[in-house]
Amino acid sequence: VELQLTASHGIITLNTDTGITIIDGADADTTMTLLGNVINLNNAIDGLSYKPDANFNGAAQLQVTIDDLGNAGSGVAESVTKTVTITVNAINDGPSITVPVAQTIDEDTPIAFSVANSTSLIVVDTDVGEGTGDLQLSLSVNFGTLTLASTDGLNITAGEDTSDSITFTGIPDKINSALEGLVYTPNPNINDDDTLTLSVSDLGDTGTGGELNSSSTVAITINAINDAPINSLPATQSTREDQTLTLSTANSNLFSISDDSPEGTTALEVQLSVDNGTLTLASTANLTITNGSDASAGFTLVGQLPDVNTALDGLVYTPSADYFGSDTLTVSTSDNGGTGSGGPLTKTDTLSIIVQPVNDAPVNTLPSAQNTNEDTSL
């Protein structure tokens, strides 16, 4: 007897092939034709299994045709065909996220995630299109901002574009367009390691099993880059002849320095000088004075940033006696290498000081007591 089995949307596998011959097709395939006696054929199909194609759901069929090859009765071959309908229920398949390996960037340098950079981010869901078609994706970082390559076709439900977190929905193609060119920008002067976290939900599409989620992360190492120090000087200052000028927080004319050196242990080196007067620090605690001395026209102070700024909050400028006109306070700050790569950096700035003239009373210069004789002129 000849038995032909044909399945749609899947493969069929015999329970056994003992005592039969497969004359067409193959076991564990979509179709096969078997030759054997009735007993052996029944043994082969008693436990016949059907495995649907990956991610297929819907109606499938198993067609069975048997031909006696004329081995009974009049000798005329007789055949009959039957069809079994198989319903494959939809089961929700979870989404997945493809991410690149850990990334390394320099401080203050953005990175674009893209195919061209071999850093692409891709979301996939094999069956979401059978439902609403939408996925939900959440993105977040700790020390920077994320800017999507596109927001076309997306519905932003939390956060916002160019921020540290955003959640949006859309079909996979639109989401992947938004991710192709996603830019991560670290916060200014940040060199802490960061993490890009991606979480995708299929919102329950489609089939039984409910909502399924997937998450993944990309580690981002941010290399420290040395930044030049910043001298923060007030606007042009003025004082009167023979009167001091104090630069301080209290007088709203503070002179201060900022730098990334607190991230390390390297001391700052600050050179101060004026042309027509002297400078006196508010404090010399924890500082080393070189190339001059405090309360002089110029000197260099070396120390940690907090101690330097303490010394500058109350810096006193004293013009030279009876001097009036323009003077210049010059400050040159070196971080001596500061923090990160790039080597020592120096920043030089100046502050203009106007010394206003003051009218001085006339001075009568007389000799000591004098003597002369009577009737004698002196």
Legacy VTK file of the C-alpha trace (Angstrom):
# vtk DataFile Version 3.0
C-alpha trace
ASCII
DATASET POLYDATA
POINTS 378 float
0.000 0.000 0.000
1.232 3.521 -0.805
0.602 6.366 1.663
1.241 10.015 0.843
1.362 12.632 3.623
1.535 16.377 2.923
1.458 19.176 5.493
1.132 22.924 5.020
3.025 25.500 7.141
5.084 22.884 8.937
6.774 19.491 8.900
5.632 16.008 9.806
7.686 13.283 11.489
6.895 9.545 11.612
6.738 7.575 14.818
8.882 4.847 13.214
10.107 3.814 9.778
10.340 0.099 10.593
9.059 -2.102 7.749
8.317 0.788 5.388
10.116 2.475 2.529
10.064 6.221 1.881
9.866 6.389 -1.911
9.444 10.185 -2.194
10.175 13.100 0.070
11.723 12.573 3.486
10.859 12.040 7.106
10.669 15.263 9.110
9.680 17.208 6.008
6.581 18.802 4.515
5.714 15.797 2.375
6.596 12.125 2.040
5.326 9.007 0.241
5.531 5.678 2.057
5.344 2.084 0.824
4.550 -0.809 3.141
1.876 -3.102 4.454
-1.058 -1.780 6.401
0.287 -2.883 9.783
3.666 -1.202 9.350
2.132 1.943 7.896
-0.220 2.243 10.862
2.702 1.804 13.223
4.563 4.596 11.385
1.711 7.097 11.642
0.595 6.136 15.167
2.284 9.079 16.855
2.849 11.131 13.711
3.913 14.619 14.829
3.296 17.963 13.185
5.582 20.927 13.913
4.421 24.304 12.583
6.873 26.660 10.903
8.583 29.145 13.179
6.203 31.898 14.319
3.338 30.572 12.157
-0.157 30.725 13.539
-3.477 30.155 11.829
-5.026 27.274 9.857
-2.832 24.487 8.467
-3.721 21.210 6.788
-2.519 17.637 6.755
-3.520 15.825 3.564
-3.497 12.005 3.581
-3.788 9.962 0.396
-3.739 6.139 0.410
-3.478 3.983 -2.717
-3.877 0.194 -2.631
-1.913 -0.123 -5.898
-4.554 -2.638 -7.186
-3.609 -5.228 -4.605
-7.210 -6.101 -3.724
-10.459 -7.093 -5.457
-10.571 -6.589 -9.220
-6.963 -5.512 -9.357
-7.852 -1.913 -10.194
-5.950 0.551 -8.013
-8.125 2.452 -5.595
-7.170 5.587 -3.683
-8.788 7.922 -1.219
-7.727 11.367 0.109
-8.625 12.905 3.445
-7.689 16.284 4.900
-7.186 17.174 8.555
-7.394 20.823 9.539
-4.877 21.903 12.174
-5.361 25.188 14.031
-2.135 26.725 15.305
-2.893 29.165 18.095
-0.951 32.432 18.256
1.566 32.634 21.108
3.147 35.994 21.832
6.836 36.137 20.937
8.953 38.508 22.978
10.877 41.426 21.487
14.663 41.546 21.411
17.328 44.255 21.373
20.681 44.152 19.593
23.345 46.404 21.115
27.059 46.978 20.422
29.945 46.195 22.753
30.964 48.625 25.490
31.935 52.059 24.164
34.719 54.473 25.147
34.686 58.220 24.484
36.573 61.300 25.656
35.137 63.799 28.110
32.825 66.350 26.408
32.715 64.216 23.231
29.378 62.825 21.930
28.940 59.418 20.324
26.478 58.431 17.579
25.093 54.899 17.581
24.852 53.845 13.927
25.592 51.158 11.379
28.378 53.308 9.930
30.098 53.414 13.321
29.496 49.683 13.951
27.503 50.705 17.037
23.945 50.175 15.836
20.990 49.640 18.161
18.176 47.479 16.760
14.846 46.273 18.173
13.082 43.232 16.695
9.697 41.615 17.285
8.640 38.838 14.925
4.912 39.017 15.557
4.098 42.547 16.683
2.859 43.374 13.183
0.041 40.877 13.643
-1.472 43.177 16.299
-1.344 46.962 16.572
2.206 46.925 15.254
3.518 49.121 18.086
6.402 48.533 20.451
7.277 50.671 23.469
10.926 51.599 24.025
12.482 53.339 27.022
15.997 54.818 26.906
17.974 56.304 29.789
21.488 57.406 30.828
22.870 58.799 34.083
25.377 61.482 33.130
24.315 62.863 29.765
21.553 63.317 27.205
20.106 61.223 24.385
18.978 62.724 21.082
16.965 60.582 18.662
17.880 60.566 14.978
14.184 60.998 14.136
10.857 61.320 15.920
8.774 60.642 12.806
5.967 58.200 13.543
6.729 58.074 17.259
4.523 58.938 20.222
6.604 60.182 23.150
4.861 59.102 26.342
7.447 60.025 29.009
10.512 62.223 29.202
11.628 64.138 26.156
14.096 64.100 23.302
17.587 65.430 24.156
17.265 64.528 27.827
18.534 61.782 30.113
15.457 59.588 29.569
12.661 59.112 27.051
9.883 56.578 26.449
8.001 56.305 23.150
5.871 53.964 21.071
5.925 53.191 17.360
6.231 50.424 14.810
9.634 48.688 14.711
10.742 50.425 11.494
10.102 53.888 12.963
11.789 52.988 16.243
14.847 51.660 14.439
14.984 54.829 12.331
15.048 56.826 15.564
17.879 54.649 16.901
19.976 54.779 13.726
22.052 57.833 14.618
21.008 58.165 18.279
23.479 60.595 19.890
24.710 60.338 23.461
26.252 63.574 24.759
27.973 63.420 28.165
27.356 66.266 30.587
30.077 68.962 30.520
33.310 67.945 32.244
31.862 64.574 33.318
34.231 61.604 33.248
32.213 59.127 35.312
31.381 55.847 33.591
27.826 55.861 32.234
25.308 53.234 31.105
22.791 53.398 28.282
19.774 51.303 29.304
17.199 50.127 26.749
13.902 48.451 27.695
11.403 47.335 25.038
7.840 46.040 25.493
5.625 44.441 22.843
2.533 45.721 24.710
1.062 42.193 24.509
1.150 41.887 20.703
0.264 39.317 19.678
-1.281 36.024 20.808
-1.539 34.487 24.254
1.115 34.998 26.888
0.577 38.664 27.704
3.042 41.525 27.540
6.672 40.537 27.048
9.716 42.707 27.696
13.412 42.739 26.985
16.196 44.932 28.357
19.808 45.519 27.477
22.601 47.934 28.378
25.640 49.529 26.772
28.498 50.514 29.075
30.063 53.879 28.198
33.515 54.716 29.549
34.316 58.445 29.519
38.016 59.283 29.523
39.048 62.311 31.571
40.459 65.186 29.511
42.303 67.988 31.308
40.428 71.305 31.153
42.187 74.645 31.377
41.586 76.567 34.616
39.165 79.509 34.546
40.005 82.895 36.072
36.770 84.633 37.043
37.480 88.359 37.298
35.080 91.213 37.999
34.583 94.135 35.636
36.997 97.085 35.638
37.587 98.324 39.187
38.387 101.774 40.519
39.810 103.233 43.696
41.096 106.600 44.800
44.685 107.658 45.052
46.290 106.320 48.251
43.217 104.175 49.011
43.097 100.354 48.945
40.785 98.188 46.850
39.507 94.893 48.269
38.280 92.175 45.889
35.812 90.016 47.816
32.451 88.354 47.969
31.288 90.990 50.437
32.122 93.773 47.966
30.516 91.903 45.011
33.799 92.022 43.102
35.229 88.597 43.949
38.183 87.266 41.994
38.172 83.429 41.979
39.506 80.435 40.079
37.781 77.216 38.985
39.340 74.058 37.582
38.847 70.312 37.352
41.977 69.769 39.453
39.948 68.795 42.567
39.453 65.464 40.780
43.192 64.883 41.328
45.909 65.936 43.735
47.860 68.353 41.553
48.235 71.831 43.090
47.474 74.990 41.141
50.152 77.590 40.480
48.854 81.185 40.340
51.034 84.135 39.344
49.744 87.589 40.415
51.219 90.980 39.558
50.385 94.686 39.295
52.417 97.519 37.778
51.855 100.358 40.205
51.076 98.959 43.619
51.070 95.881 45.819
48.850 92.851 46.358
48.066 91.324 49.754
46.365 87.949 50.138
43.462 87.422 52.539
45.144 84.247 53.792
48.291 82.232 53.172
47.125 79.081 54.969
48.287 75.868 53.213
49.917 77.910 50.438
53.491 78.222 49.286
54.618 81.687 48.110
57.390 81.770 45.522
58.884 84.316 43.105
58.205 87.202 45.441
56.361 87.717 48.681
52.894 88.544 49.902
52.148 92.298 50.042
54.368 92.998 47.046
53.952 93.918 43.376
54.097 90.282 42.265
54.423 86.739 43.499
53.359 83.137 42.808
51.160 81.082 45.122
50.959 77.289 44.969
48.227 75.236 46.596
44.965 73.340 46.274
42.031 75.137 44.686
39.967 75.714 47.888
42.967 77.247 49.663
43.766 79.443 46.654
40.218 80.802 46.523
40.232 81.438 50.266
43.370 83.531 49.783
41.765 85.486 46.920
38.477 86.274 48.700
39.675 89.544 50.254
42.708 90.206 48.043
43.807 93.805 48.677
45.292 96.076 46.019
47.213 99.086 47.355
48.288 101.655 44.759
51.746 103.156 45.051
51.872 106.342 47.128
50.465 109.359 45.279
49.993 107.231 42.112
46.974 107.796 39.936
46.051 106.483 36.476
45.591 103.009 35.039
46.963 99.839 36.530
46.615 96.181 35.511
46.237 93.124 37.686
47.583 90.143 35.720
46.747 86.582 36.764
48.233 83.496 35.139
46.938 80.139 36.431
48.503 76.767 35.637
46.863 73.467 36.599
50.233 71.645 36.361
48.540 68.825 34.460
45.284 68.849 36.403
43.188 65.782 35.676
43.098 63.534 32.633
45.110 63.549 29.436
46.251 66.706 27.687
49.118 67.876 29.907
49.478 71.144 31.864
47.212 74.005 30.806
47.597 77.694 31.644
45.090 80.543 31.465
46.097 84.225 31.673
43.668 87.108 32.237
43.862 90.749 33.289
41.787 93.127 35.380
41.903 96.876 34.710
42.108 99.118 37.778
41.568 102.873 37.576
43.241 104.903 40.339
41.465 108.238 40.528
43.526 111.315 41.474
42.901 113.082 44.784
43.814 116.727 45.295
46.614 116.871 47.855
46.890 119.929 50.115
49.916 122.142 49.403
52.947 121.542 51.567
54.950 124.448 53.019
58.511 123.395 53.534
60.286 125.633 56.106
63.773 125.499 57.607
64.383 125.207 61.319
64.491 128.297 63.536
66.814 130.977 62.153
68.998 133.647 63.846
70.207 137.029 62.711
71.839 140.068 64.352
70.107 143.325 65.051
69.920 145.525 62.000
71.097 142.599 59.882
68.955 141.053 57.123
68.491 137.293 56.804
LINES 1 379
378 0 1 2 3 4 5 6 7 8 9 10 11 12 13 14 15 16 17 18 19 20 21 22 23 24 25 26 27 28 29 30 31 32 33 34 35 36 37 38 39 40 41 42 43 44 45 46 47 48 49 50 51 52 53 54 55 56 57 58 59 60 61 62 63 64 65 66 67 68 69 70 71 72 73 74 75 76 77 78 79 80 81 82 83 84 85 86 87 88 89 90 91 92 93 94 95 96 97 98 99 100 101 102 103 104 105 106 107 108 109 110 111 112 113 114 115 116 117 118 119 120 121 122 123 124 125 126 127 128 129 130 131 132 133 134 135 136 137 138 139 140 141 142 143 144 145 146 147 148 149 150 151 152 153 154 155 156 157 158 159 160 161 162 163 164 165 166 167 168 169 170 171 172 173 174 175 176 177 178 179 180 181 182 183 184 185 186 187 188 189 190 191 192 193 194 195 196 197 198 199 200 201 202 203 204 205 206 207 208 209 210 211 212 213 214 215 216 217 218 219 220 221 222 223 224 225 226 227 228 229 230 231 232 233 234 235 236 237 238 239 240 241 242 243 244 245 246 247 248 249 250 251 252 253 254 255 256 257 258 259 260 261 262 263 264 265 266 267 268 269 270 271 272 273 274 275 276 277 278 279 280 281 282 283 284 285 286 287 288 289 290 291 292 293 294 295 296 297 298 299 300 301 302 303 304 305 306 307 308 309 310 311 312 313 314 315 316 317 318 319 320 321 322 323 324 325 326 327 328 329 330 331 332 333 334 335 336 337 338 339 340 341 342 343 344 345 346 347 348 349 350 351 352 353 354 355 356 357 358 359 360 361 362 363 364 365 366 367 368 369 370 371 372 373 374 375 376 377
